[in-house]
Amino acid sequence: MAHCLGQGDFVEVAFQTESGPVQGMAEILSPTRKTAAGVLQPFRFVALGDDDHHRLRLSVDQVADRSQMGLKSSAFRRI
């Protein structure tokens, strides 16, 4: 991002993955660092539809498989 957003702000996030589009509401977290291209600022989803959640999980699994980490996103299920 070009500029920091306020920590705690709520935004709508949308991005394209290999599994399809993912869209949901997110809470902005504290910026991690500045780069020449802008600011890296994490977020956490606070509302995500079932289909979007499924596409996001598939995308994370694909990245994990490609990096040969041997981890599936299902290993991090909430209890």
N, C-alpha and C positions, 0 to 999 in steps of 0.2 A: 504494500500500500504506500501511497505517496506521503501520507501523514498519519500520525497516531490517532486512533479513536479513544474515547474515554473508557477506562476500565469500568466494567459494569454496564456499559451501554448494551442495548439489545438491537440486533440487526437481522435482516434476512440475508441468508447466505445461499448462493446457488453456484454450482460448478459442474463441469462435465467430467465423467469418469469413463473408463473403458466399458463399464457395465451400464452406463446411461447417466442421465442427469440426476443430481442430488440437490434438493432444496429444503431448507428448514430455517427455523429461528435459532439464533445463537446469542450467547453472552460473550462480550469482548473481555479478554483477560489482559494482564499486564504485558506491554511490549517486551520482546526478548532482546532485540538488537536492531541497530540501524545499518543499512547497507547503502551502497552507491545508488541502488535502484529504488530505495524506499525503506520501509520499516517492516520487520517480521513481527506480526502480532497474532498470537494464538487466540482461539475461541473455543467454546464448548457448546455443543448443540443442547438446546433446552426443549425443543419441539421438532420432531422428525417423524414424518409419516412412515407407515409400515413399508411401502414400496421403496421409499428413499433409503430407509434403514437397510433394507435388503441389498440394494444396489451398492451402498457404501460398504457393507460387510463383504460383498463379493469383490469389490475393488481392493480393499485392504488385504483380503486373502490372496489375490493375484499378485500384489506387490510382495507380500511375505514369501510366497512360493518362488517368485523370480529372484529374490535376494537370498534364497536358500537358507533362511533363518529356521525353517522347520516349524514355525509357529503359525497357527491359524487364529483368526480373530475370535473364534468360538472358545479359545482357551482363556479368554479374558471376560467371560460372561459375568454379569452382576448376579449376586446372590440375594 
